[in-house]
Amino acid sequence: MKSWPIVAIAASAMAAGAAFYLSRQQTPPPVAAVATEAPAAQLVATLPSFQLGDRDGQLKSLQDWPNQALIVNFWATWCAPCRREIPLLQQLQRDHGPEGFQVIGVAVDFRDKVLAYADEMQIEYPLLIGEQEALDAAAAFGVEAVGFPFTVFSDRQGRIVTAHMGELTAAQAGLILDAVRKVNSGLATPEAVRADLATALARLPDSPAAGE
């Protein structure tokens, strides 16, 4: 996708800023504003194994939600697009949880700030929380530069279908979930749905690739 090099540079700077913020607790870094699908060639094939503390401080991994199609959302309390995205993620969990989709929020932030914000927003889906270790978890998905928000979609077998960097819209989420359903049903592999999915996403009016 033509916009990716620009996004990669912005996301790289943002990730470096995030590390600085977490270590110095100063002004939050800027957030990459352009959304894109992460290049499939860079993504790992299956959900990586890592452990982060949940709200109660218990270590959890993505493998603790077996047979679920995961929506793994990396975010931070200082990230404005992340905050805007949370109501949509809440709605996705309510609407599609019964059919086997599970939203997991991975907060790259200080635990006390995450817990306070989660209570304020009444976040219902599970949260995993970390600082540098959460940044490392994001990098484990294979993307060279990670910006926030960053959302990974897997099928029930833990195979990664796609990853979206930037604020997710309801229209984008609908197309991606349809692709995951096709993979879950055995009608296609993750690799087979990606090209059609990228084309469909690019045609959306609010997609940065629309009109290119």
C-alpha positions, 0 to 999 in steps of 0.5 A: 500500500502506497501510504505504508512507508509514511506510516512506518516512519511516523509509527517508528517515531511514535513507538520511540516516543512511547518508550520515552514517555513510559520511562520519564512520565513526561508529555505523551508523544504524538500518535500516528494519525494515518490508518493502514493494514499492516503488510502481510509479509511482515506479520507472524503467522500465528499469535505470539506467546507472551505474558502480561498482567491482567487487571488483578496482576495475574499473568495471562497470555493470548493462549488463555482464550482458546477457540476464540477469534481474537481482536487484540487491541494495543492502546494507551490512556494518553492516545486520543484515537485509542480512547475514541476507539474504546466504545466501538471495541465495547460494542464489538464485544457485546455484539459478536462475543456470543459468536466466538469473538473476544476483544483483548485490550493490551495497554502500553501504559502505567498500571494505575492509569490504566485501571483508573481509566478502565473503571471510568470507561467501564471497559468490560473486555479483558485487559493486559497491562505493561510498559516496555514488556507491552511494547515488546509484545506488540513488536512480537507480531512482526511489524517493524514499527508499531503505532497506536492504536494497533489491532490484530485479528485472529481466527479461532485457531490463533492464525493471524488474519490481518492487522490494522494500524490506526483508529478502527471504524465500524465499517472497517471492523465489519469487513474484517470480521466477515473475513475472519468468519470466512476463515473460521468456516473453512471456506478460505485461509488467512492468506486467501482472504487478505487480498480481497479484504485489502481491496474492500477496505481501500474502497471505504470512504474513510479509508486513507487508501480510497481514491488512490 
